[in-house]
Amino acid sequence: MAKPLVLGNWKMNGSIPANAELLKGLRDWDASKVSLGVCPPAIYLPQCQVVLNGSDVAWGGQDMSEHDSGAYTGEISSQMLGELGCQYVILGHSERRQYHAESDELVANKCAAALKASLVPVLCIGESQAEREAGETLAVIERQLMTVINHLGLEAMANTVVAYEPVWAIGTGLSASPEQAQEVHAYIRSRLGDVANSVQILYGGSVKPDNAAELFAKPDIDGALVGGASLKADDFLAIAKAAVR
Ligand SMILES: O=C[C@H](O)COP(=O)(O)O
């Protein structure tokens, strides 16, 4: 079983002074039992690099272009994230799929570009409330996941992280129950063939210090992709401590 991983997705939050305070609270983390990382807005990546360099805490992007370079105004490339010392890049987050019309194919292309630049893609997949109510959860997961697996090949999946994020649980305070999450995580693992045990499968959606331990107690939940609760060092560290096995 891979080492647990707890990643913070700051989304479009932060400021230089607030980040300084938050990063100061995180930088002494000892990653021997649980890996920890933050994904700030891209403009704050240099600040993270300065503060976290030499620490056990990793950092990464929240998105990137599928292209290497060129006339793509507003975009950031995998190489640029690499230059800033990023280890991870979140791809296919439901907010990108919803507000920027990202398709499964585009997300698969971005995952391939990330791997080419030696970044670890954190592939986000998950169903909407309507899809869950219609009994389509596993069909949605199958479609989103298999588009990427078919594009990259199973072997390359060993260098990725998968995050199950039910859209209805994101930012709502309504986490999936440990049993609901475990069912989907086990399904994801079953589709990863020979590399299943090397892939960290994270849960995301209203993870807080008070529900993290029961989620992490499930056998196929290897950590969390944390939104709101990653903005306070104490809460984020409490979640990371709950992931210690
Ligand atoms: O990427 C993180 C997820 O969207 C979860 O966000 P949340 O913890 O604020 O619900």
The ligand as an ORCA input file, in Angstrom:
! r2SCAN-3c Opt
* xyz 0 1
  O     -10.102     19.909     -4.319
  C     -10.731     19.905     -3.263
  C     -12.134     19.616     -3.235
  O     -12.831     20.305     -4.224
  C     -12.779     19.629     -1.889
  O     -13.106     20.920     -1.455
  P     -13.709     21.099      0.029
  O     -12.790     20.351      0.960
  O     -13.742     22.564      0.270
  O     -15.066     20.453      0.001
*
